[in-house]
Amino acid sequence: MADVFEKCDEFWARMEKIAGEMMVPLRNTFFRRFPIVNCTPTYIRDGKEFLQVSTNDYLGLAVHPEVVEAGFRIAEQYGVGTPLGARPLTGNTDLHLALEADLAKYRLTESSLVFNLGLSAMSGTIACVVGRKERIFVDAYAHSCVHDGARLCKGEASWFAHNDMTDLEEQLKACPDDVPKMIAVDGVYGMSGDLAPLDKLVELKKKYNARLFVDDAHGTGVLGENGRGTCELFGVEHEVDLHGGTFAKSFGTFGGYICGPEHVLRFVRHVSPGFMLTKALPAAIVAATIKSLELMQKLPERRIKLWENINALRDNLRAAGFNIGNPEGAVTSIFTRGVTALHAVKMLEEEHQIIVNPVMYPAVPYGTSIVRMTPSALHSTDQMQQVVDALVQVAKKIPLLEGNHAAAHRAVGQTADASSAHSTT
Ligand SMILES: Cc1ncc(COP(=O)(O)O)c(C=O)c1O
């Protein structure tokens, strides 16, 4: 008799097919244990100094004394998780409203909503905004939470090949004029580091009378003249209908948000379970985020330093012969076949005391894996060179220079996210 639990073992059997006998040792590379001094560029473990280029704390704000103090003050005064209620109950504090006002001002939108996760912000908003007999078109590389929103919505969802405007236009053209439409993309793609062509997406959205949703989790604080992200970089902030993001990257805190027109967000506020049927973000985190949003705007030198580090890392990787594709956000990835990236990450940690992230299926296509690096403003350019020197040593032992970027892109249609989002709900 078939059992719903069977797939749990089948998953590991599929993984063993690509990892072979290394599966068990490599499995432990995922979900490694880290000390909780997690956002500093270096830390001491067992008497050894480790360098980490993996925290997502792009601007170093997670450990900024003013951010820490802002959160600490509220936690000490009111409790760690306070408020414990959902937003429509006891969870709606002045701090939550102040952060929403600050975010709307920063994003140049009418309104904003703060969620307790970036994941719920994207999935919860898309799921309720795209209704019955409506249609959403999602980039195949978009973050899983955008795909989740498309799967959960009452409308019809389809995906288009990553950044392929011809594919998107064909789908838009084939969709009847009277069907309300939304296009959903990431500003910066979190695995490959490339950008959505927002200028072209705006043209298409206008031509086919669609709405445009941009999840700019990775672009915010990093791109654009004032650090407002990918939409600022492309000069399309006013053309994008809904801006989503997370606080768990450049802000250095926790939670997520959506910015957009007040009448739309008033609707989301009242109907999205991801907003209203879940505990509010702790006020201590909200207070810390208010401070980090202020600092993000007051300290442009952090963004300048971040880019100095990103450029040093990329120039040195390319000079050493690594295939890193054409990333334009802060994420820098080396694409590999099989589970080579997991081997590399394990060797970097054990032999060079360097921490970077491995990414494997189902976050990337089956049969590929990624060594993913995210520099921060707190790193030095010498530390970027240190990472590249170590990678060069690792590449002498395993086939890390044998770039697999094209294969990773070709396989995009086979990702778990993409294929399952291609469903009518
Ligand atoms: C593009 C993108 N969107 C959404 C999220 C989810 O944000 P959170 O971690 O706040 O749930 C992430 C997090 O990794 C992300 O990279």
The ligand as an ORCA input file, in Angstrom:
! r2SCAN-3c Opt
* xyz 0 1
  C      14.318     36.858     -2.914
  C      13.830     36.477     -1.540
  N      12.553     36.681     -1.234
  C      12.071     36.342     -0.023
  C      12.861     35.776      0.938
  C      12.258     35.359      2.244
  O      12.533     36.294      3.248
  P      12.482     35.848      4.777
  O      13.741     35.143      5.075
  O      12.327     37.139      5.523
  O      11.281     34.963      4.932
  C      14.207     35.566      0.664
  C      15.074     34.987      1.717
  O      16.030     34.327      1.516
  C      14.714     35.914     -0.615
  O      15.989     35.707     -0.935
*
